[in-house]
Amino acid sequence: MEKFKLRAGHIRTLLQEQKFRCYISGLELTYDNIEIEHIIPLTMGGNHCLENLCLVDRSLKELKRFKTKEEIIELCKVILANELQLSYH
């Protein structure tokens, strides 16, 4: 099996599939803020292939590298619940 090599055409395809929106936040992606990450992180057994790649806003790059989208959403829920609790005190 040939090793997957990411090419510019792959990035254009992902941008179109994601409608120029971040996979995690929905923020608009531009060529200035775009980063490529694995949907299932390599550290969690994900494969390096086009089907396992997504585009994210640069500000989310490190978070996405080690967590799945679902884990990030759960983490956000915990953070929001904590903020709401603190705002009531």
N, CA, C and O atoms as a GROMACS GRO file, in nm:
protein
  356
    1MET      N    1   0.084  -0.118   0.000
    1MET     CA    2   0.000   0.000   0.000
    1MET      C    3   0.089   0.124   0.000
    1MET      O    4   0.184   0.134   0.077
    2GLU      N    5   0.056   0.218  -0.087
    2GLU     CA    6   0.133   0.341  -0.098
    2GLU      C    7   0.100   0.436   0.016
    2GLU      O    8  -0.016   0.452   0.053
    3LYS      N    9   0.202   0.498   0.070
    3LYS     CA   10   0.184   0.594   0.180
    3LYS      C   11   0.110   0.718   0.128
    3LYS      O   12   0.142   0.770   0.020
    4PHE      N   13   0.012   0.765   0.205
    4PHE     CA   14  -0.066   0.882   0.168
    4PHE      C   15   0.019   1.007   0.172
    4PHE      O   16   0.092   1.032   0.268
    5LYS      N   17   0.011   1.087   0.066
    5LYS     CA   18   0.082   1.215   0.058
    5LYS      C   19  -0.021   1.325   0.038
    5LYS      O   20  -0.095   1.325  -0.060
    6LEU      N   21  -0.025   1.418   0.130
    6LEU     CA   22  -0.119   1.529   0.124
    6LEU      C   23  -0.076   1.626   0.014
    6LEU      O   24   0.042   1.662   0.005
    7ARG      N   25  -0.169   1.666  -0.067
    7ARG     CA   26  -0.142   1.759  -0.177
    7ARG      C   27  -0.239   1.877  -0.169
    7ARG      O   28  -0.340   1.872  -0.100
    8ALA      N   29  -0.206   1.983  -0.240
    8ALA     CA   30  -0.288   2.104  -0.240
    8ALA      C   31  -0.432   2.073  -0.281
    8ALA      O   32  -0.527   2.131  -0.227
    9GLY      N   33  -0.449   1.983  -0.376
    9GLY     CA   34  -0.584   1.946  -0.420
    9GLY      C   35  -0.667   1.885  -0.308
    9GLY      O   36  -0.789   1.904  -0.304
   10HIS      N   37  -0.602   1.813  -0.219
   10HIS     CA   38  -0.674   1.756  -0.104
   10HIS      C   39  -0.726   1.867  -0.014
   10HIS      O   40  -0.839   1.860   0.035
   11ILE      N   41  -0.646   1.970   0.007
   11ILE     CA   42  -0.688   2.081   0.092
   11ILE      C   43  -0.805   2.154   0.029
   11ILE      O   44  -0.901   2.190   0.098
   12ARG      N   45  -0.798   2.177  -0.102
   12ARG     CA   46  -0.911   2.242  -0.171
   12ARG      C   47  -1.038   2.158  -0.158
   12ARG      O   48  -1.146   2.212  -0.136
   13THR      N   49  -1.025   2.027  -0.171
   13THR     CA   50  -1.140   1.937  -0.157
   13THR      C   51  -1.199   1.947  -0.017
   13THR      O   52  -1.321   1.958  -0.002
   14LEU      N   53  -1.114   1.943   0.085
   14LEU     CA   54  -1.161   1.953   0.224
   14LEU      C   55  -1.228   2.088   0.249
   14LEU      O   56  -1.332   2.095   0.315
   15LEU      N   57  -1.169   2.195   0.197
   15LEU     CA   58  -1.230   2.328   0.213
   15LEU      C   59  -1.371   2.331   0.154
   15LEU      O   60  -1.463   2.384   0.216
   16GLN      N   61  -1.387   2.275   0.037
   16GLN     CA   62  -1.518   2.273  -0.027
   16GLN      C   63  -1.616   2.185   0.051
   16GLN      O   64  -1.731   2.223   0.072
   17GLU      N   65  -1.570   2.068   0.094
   17GLU     CA   66  -1.657   1.978   0.171
   17GLU      C   67  -1.701   2.043   0.302
   17GLU      O   68  -1.815   2.025   0.344
   18GLN      N   69  -1.612   2.117   0.365
   18GLN     CA   70  -1.642   2.182   0.493
   18GLN      C   71  -1.701   2.322   0.474
   18GLN      O   72  -1.723   2.393   0.572
   19LYS      N   73  -1.725   2.361   0.349
   19LYS     CA   74  -1.783   2.492   0.317
   19LYS      C   75  -1.702   2.607   0.378
   19LYS      O   76  -1.758   2.706   0.424
   20PHE      N   77  -1.568   2.592   0.377
   20PHE     CA   78  -1.475   2.691   0.429
   20PHE      C   79  -1.501   2.722   0.577
   20PHE      O   80  -1.483   2.835   0.622
   21ARG      N   81  -1.545   2.621   0.652
   21ARG     CA   82  -1.574   2.634   0.795
   21ARG      C   83  -1.489   2.536   0.875
   21ARG      O   84  -1.460   2.426   0.830
   22CYS      N   85  -1.450   2.578   0.995
   22CYS     CA   86  -1.372   2.495   1.085
   22CYS      C   87  -1.453   2.372   1.125
   22CYS      O   88  -1.572   2.383   1.157
   23TYR      N   89  -1.390   2.256   1.124
   23TYR     CA   90  -1.453   2.130   1.160
   23TYR      C   91  -1.505   2.131   1.304
   23TYR      O   92  -1.605   2.066   1.333
   24ILE      N   93  -1.439   2.205   1.392
   24ILE     CA   94  -1.475   2.208   1.534
   24ILE      C   95  -1.570   2.323   1.566
   24ILE      O   96  -1.676   2.301   1.626
   25SER      N   97  -1.532   2.444   1.528
   25SER     CA   98  -1.604   2.563   1.575
   25SER      C   99  -1.702   2.621   1.474
   25SER      O  100  -1.792   2.696   1.511
   26GLY      N  101  -1.685   2.588   1.348
   26GLY     CA  102  -1.768   2.649   1.246
   26GLY      C  103  -1.718   2.787   1.203
   26GLY      O  104  -1.780   2.852   1.119
   27LEU      N  105  -1.606   2.832   1.261
   27LEU     CA  106  -1.548   2.960   1.221
   27LEU      C  107  -1.506   2.955   1.074
   27LEU      O  108  -1.470   2.849   1.023
   28GLU      N  109  -1.512   3.070   1.008
   28GLU     CA  110  -1.472   3.076   0.869
   28GLU      C  111  -1.321   3.048   0.856
   28GLU      O  112  -1.240   3.100   0.933
   29LEU      N  113  -1.286   2.966   0.759
   29LEU     CA  114  -1.146   2.934   0.733
   29LEU      C  115  -1.095   3.019   0.617
   29LEU      O  116  -1.163   3.038   0.517
   30THR      N  117  -0.973   3.068   0.634
   30THR     CA  118  -0.903   3.139   0.528
   30THR      C  119  -0.767   3.073   0.513
   30THR      O  120  -0.729   2.989   0.594
   31TYR      N  121  -0.695   3.111   0.412
   31TYR     CA  122  -0.562   3.055   0.394
   31TYR      C  123  -0.466   3.104   0.501
   31TYR      O  124  -0.356   3.050   0.515
   32ASP      N  125  -0.505   3.206   0.578
   32ASP     CA  126  -0.421   3.258   0.686
   32ASP      C  127  -0.443   3.187   0.819
   32ASP      O  128  -0.354   3.188   0.904
   33ASN      N  129  -0.559   3.124   0.841
   33ASN     CA  130  -0.588   3.064   0.972
   33ASN      C  131  -0.611   2.914   0.968
   33ASN      O  132  -0.654   2.855   1.067
   34ILE      N  133  -0.585   2.852   0.855
   34ILE     CA  134  -0.620   2.711   0.836
   34ILE      C  135  -0.509   2.618   0.886
   34ILE      O  136  -0.390   2.644   0.868
   35GLU      N  137  -0.551   2.510   0.949
   35GLU     CA  138  -0.460   2.403   0.992
   35GLU      C  139  -0.526   2.270   0.957
   35GLU      O  140  -0.648   2.259   0.954
   36ILE      N  141  -0.445   2.170   0.932
   36ILE     CA  142  -0.493   2.037   0.898
   36ILE      C  143  -0.471   1.947   1.019
   36ILE      O  144  -0.362   1.944   1.076
   37GLU      N  145  -0.574   1.874   1.056
   37GLU     CA  146  -0.564   1.782   1.169
   37GLU      C  147  -0.634   1.651   1.134
   37GLU      O  148  -0.710   1.643   1.038
   38HIS      N  149  -0.607   1.550   1.213
   38HIS     CA  150  -0.672   1.420   1.196
   38HIS      C  151  -0.801   1.416   1.276
   38HIS      O  152  -0.804   1.461   1.391
   39ILE      N  153  -0.907   1.364   1.219
   39ILE     CA  154  -1.036   1.352   1.288
   39ILE      C  155  -1.020   1.261   1.409
   39ILE      O  156  -1.054   1.299   1.521
   40ILE      N  157  -0.968   1.143   1.386
   40ILE     CA  158  -0.928   1.056   1.497
   40ILE      C  159  -0.777   1.074   1.510
   40ILE      O  160  -0.702   1.032   1.422
   41PRO      N  161  -0.731   1.136   1.618
   41PRO     CA  162  -0.588   1.166   1.632
   41PRO      C  163  -0.501   1.042   1.613
   41PRO      O  164  -0.539   0.931   1.651
   42LEU      N  165  -0.384   1.063   1.554
   42LEU     CA  166  -0.289   0.953   1.536
   42LEU      C  167  -0.253   0.891   1.670
   42LEU      O  168  -0.229   0.770   1.679
   43THR      N  169  -0.250   0.975   1.774
   43THR     CA  170  -0.216   0.925   1.908
   43THR      C  171  -0.324   0.832   1.964
   43THR      O  172  -0.302   0.762   2.063
   44MET      N  173  -0.442   0.832   1.898
   44MET     CA  174  -0.552   0.746   1.941
   44MET      C  175  -0.578   0.636   1.838
   44MET      O  176  -0.685   0.573   1.839
   45GLY      N  177  -0.482   0.613   1.751
   45GLY     CA  178  -0.496   0.506   1.653
   45GLY      C  179  -0.553   0.546   1.519
   45GLY      O  180  -0.579   0.460   1.435
   46GLY      N  181  -0.574   0.675   1.498
   46GLY     CA  182  -0.626   0.721   1.370
   46GLY      C  183  -0.527   0.698   1.257
   46GLY      O  184  -0.406   0.689   1.280
   47ASN      N  185  -0.579   0.690   1.137
   47ASN     CA  186  -0.495   0.668   1.019
   47ASN      C  187  -0.461   0.800   0.951
   47ASN      O  188  -0.536   0.897   0.959
   48HIS      N  189  -0.345   0.801   0.884
   48HIS     CA  190  -0.306   0.916   0.806
   48HIS      C  191  -0.356   0.895   0.664
   48HIS      O  192  -0.286   0.843   0.577
   49CYS      N  193  -0.483   0.937   0.642
   49CYS     CA  194  -0.546   0.924   0.511
   49CYS      C  195  -0.644   1.040   0.493
   49CYS      O  196  -0.682   1.104   0.591
   50LEU      N  197  -0.683   1.067   0.372
   50LEU     CA  198  -0.770   1.181   0.344
   50LEU      C  199  -0.901   1.173   0.422
   50LEU      O  200  -0.950   1.275   0.470
   51GLU      N  201  -0.957   1.055   0.435
   51GLU     CA  202  -1.085   1.039   0.505
   51GLU      C  203  -1.075   1.072   0.653
   51GLU      O  204  -1.177   1.095   0.718
   52ASN      N  205  -0.956   1.076   0.707
   52ASN     CA  206  -0.937   1.106   0.849
   52ASN      C  207  -0.878   1.246   0.871
   52ASN      O  208  -0.826   1.275   0.979
   53LEU      N  209  -0.885   1.331   0.770
   53LEU     CA  210  -0.833   1.467   0.782
   53LEU      C  211  -0.946   1.568   0.787
   53LEU      O  212  -1.050   1.550   0.725
   54CYS      N  213  -0.923   1.674   0.862
   54CYS     CA  214  -1.018   1.785   0.868
   54CYS      C  215  -0.938   1.914   0.876
   54CYS      O  216  -0.818   1.914   0.905
   55LEU      N  217  -1.007   2.023   0.850
   55LEU     CA  218  -0.945   2.155   0.857
   55LEU      C  219  -1.002   2.229   0.977
   55LEU      O  220  -1.124   2.232   0.998
   56VAL      N  221  -0.913   2.288   1.055
   56VAL     CA  222  -0.955   2.360   1.175
   56VAL      C  223  -0.893   2.498   1.178
   56VAL      O  224  -0.791   2.523   1.113
   57ASP      N  225  -0.955   2.586   1.255
   57ASP     CA  226  -0.898   2.718   1.281
   57ASP      C  227  -0.769   2.699   1.360
   57ASP      O  228  -0.761   2.616   1.450
   58ARG      N  229  -0.668   2.776   1.325
   58ARG     CA  230  -0.536   2.763   1.387
   58ARG      C  231  -0.543   2.766   1.540
   58ARG      O  232  -0.465   2.697   1.606
   59SER      N  233  -0.634   2.843   1.597
   59SER     CA  234  -0.643   2.854   1.742
   59SER      C  235  -0.683   2.722   1.808
   59SER      O  236  -0.665   2.706   1.929
   60LEU      N  237  -0.737   2.629   1.731
   60LEU     CA  238  -0.782   2.499   1.786
   60LEU      C  239  -0.686   2.385   1.756
   60LEU      O  240  -0.711   2.271   1.794
   61LYS      N  241  -0.578   2.413   1.688
   61LYS     CA  242  -0.486   2.309   1.641
   61LYS      C  243  -0.436   2.217   1.752
   61LYS      O  244  -0.447   2.095   1.739
   62GLU      N  245  -0.384   2.270   1.857
   62GLU     CA  246  -0.327   2.186   1.963
   62GLU      C  247  -0.435   2.103   2.032
   62GLU      O  248  -0.412   1.987   2.066
   63LEU      N  249  -0.550   2.162   2.054
   63LEU     CA  250  -0.659   2.088   2.117
   63LEU      C  251  -0.701   1.971   2.029
   63LEU      O  252  -0.720   1.860   2.080
   64LYS      N  253  -0.716   1.992   1.899
   64LYS     CA  254  -0.761   1.887   1.808
   64LYS      C  255  -0.657   1.778   1.792
   64LYS      O  256  -0.691   1.663   1.764
   65ARG      N  257  -0.532   1.811   1.810
   65ARG     CA  258  -0.426   1.712   1.790
   65ARG      C  259  -0.440   1.594   1.886
   65ARG      O  260  -0.405   1.481   1.853
   66PHE      N  261  -0.492   1.620   2.006
   66PHE     CA  262  -0.495   1.516   2.109
   66PHE      C  263  -0.636   1.472   2.148
   66PHE      O  264  -0.652   1.382   2.230
   67LYS      N  265  -0.738   1.534   2.091
   67LYS     CA  266  -0.875   1.502   2.129
   67LYS      C  267  -0.963   1.485   2.005
   67LYS      O  268  -0.936   1.543   1.900
   68THR      N  269  -1.067   1.405   2.019
   68THR     CA  270  -1.166   1.393   1.912
   68THR      C  271  -1.262   1.511   1.923
   68THR      O  272  -1.265   1.581   2.024
   69LYS      N  273  -1.340   1.532   1.819
   69LYS     CA  274  -1.440   1.640   1.822
   69LYS      C  275  -1.536   1.620   1.939
   69LYS      O  276  -1.572   1.716   2.008
   70GLU      N  277  -1.577   1.497   1.962
   70GLU     CA  278  -1.671   1.468   2.071
   70GLU      C  279  -1.610   1.501   2.207
   70GLU      O  280  -1.678   1.554   2.295
   71GLU      N  281  -1.482   1.470   2.225
   71GLU     CA  282  -1.414   1.502   2.351
   71GLU      C  283  -1.403   1.653   2.371
   71GLU      O  284  -1.416   1.703   2.483
   72ILE      N  285  -1.379   1.725   2.263
   72ILE     CA  286  -1.371   1.872   2.272
   72ILE      C  287  -1.507   1.929   2.310
   72ILE      O  288  -1.514   2.021   2.391
   73ILE      N  289  -1.613   1.876   2.252
   73ILE     CA  290  -1.749   1.925   2.284
   73ILE      C  291  -1.779   1.900   2.431
   73ILE      O  292  -1.832   1.988   2.499
   74GLU      N  293  -1.746   1.781   2.481
   74GLU     CA  294  -1.770   1.751   2.624
   74GLU      C  295  -1.688   1.844   2.713
   74GLU      O  296  -1.738   1.891   2.816
   75LEU      N  297  -1.566   1.871   2.676
   75LEU     CA  298  -1.481   1.962   2.751
   75LEU      C  299  -1.542   2.103   2.752
   75LEU      O  300  -1.541   2.171   2.855
   76CYS      N  301  -1.594   2.146   2.639
   76CYS     CA  302  -1.660   2.277   2.631
   76CYS      C  303  -1.782   2.284   2.722
   76CYS      O  304  -1.807   2.386   2.786
   77LYS      N  305  -1.858   2.176   2.728
   77LYS     CA  306  -1.975   2.171   2.817
   77LYS      C  307  -1.933   2.189   2.963
   77LYS      O  308  -1.996   2.262   3.039
   78VAL      N  309  -1.826   2.122   3.001
   78VAL     CA  310  -1.775   2.133   3.138
   78VAL      C  311  -1.730   2.276   3.166
   78VAL      O  312  -1.760   2.332   3.272
   79ILE      N  313  -1.658   2.335   3.072
   79ILE     CA  314  -1.610   2.472   3.090
   79ILE      C  315  -1.727   2.569   3.101
   79ILE      O  316  -1.727   2.656   3.188
   80LEU      N  317  -1.826   2.555   3.014
   80LEU     CA  318  -1.943   2.643   3.019
   80LEU      C  319  -2.022   2.625   3.149
   80LEU      O  320  -2.066   2.724   3.208
   81ALA      N  321  -2.039   2.502   3.193
   81ALA     CA  322  -2.110   2.478   3.318
   81ALA      C  323  -2.036   2.544   3.434
   81ALA      O  324  -2.098   2.604   3.522
   82ASN      N  325  -1.905   2.534   3.434
   82ASN     CA  326  -1.825   2.597   3.538
   82ASN      C  327  -1.839   2.749   3.534
   82ASN      O  328  -1.854   2.812   3.638
   83GLU      N  329  -1.834   2.807   3.416
   83GLU     CA  330  -1.847   2.952   3.402
   83GLU      C  331  -1.984   2.998   3.450
   83GLU      O  332  -1.996   3.099   3.519
   84LEU      N  333  -2.088   2.923   3.414
   84LEU     CA  334  -2.224   2.959   3.458
   84LEU      C  335  -2.235   2.951   3.610
   84LEU      O  336  -2.297   3.038   3.672
   85GLN      N  337  -2.177   2.848   3.670
   85GLN     CA  338  -2.179   2.834   3.815
   85GLN      C  339  -2.105   2.949   3.882
   85GLN      O  340  -2.151   3.003   3.983
   86LEU      N  341  -1.991   2.985   3.828
   86LEU     CA  342  -1.913   3.095   3.886
   86LEU      C  343  -1.985   3.228   3.872
   86LEU      O  344  -1.973   3.315   3.959
   87SER      N  345  -2.060   3.245   3.764
   87SER     CA  346  -2.129   3.373   3.743
   87SER      C  347  -2.248   3.389   3.837
   87SER      O  348  -2.294   3.501   3.859
   88TYR      N  349  -2.299   3.280   3.893
   88TYR     CA  350  -2.409   3.288   3.990
   88TYR      C  351  -2.362   3.320   4.130
   88TYR      O  352  -2.445   3.348   4.216
   89HIS      N  353  -2.232   3.316   4.156
   89HIS     CA  354  -2.178   3.343   4.290
   89HIS      C  355  -2.134   3.485   4.305
   89HIS      O  356  -2.087   3.524   4.412
   0.00000   0.00000   0.00000
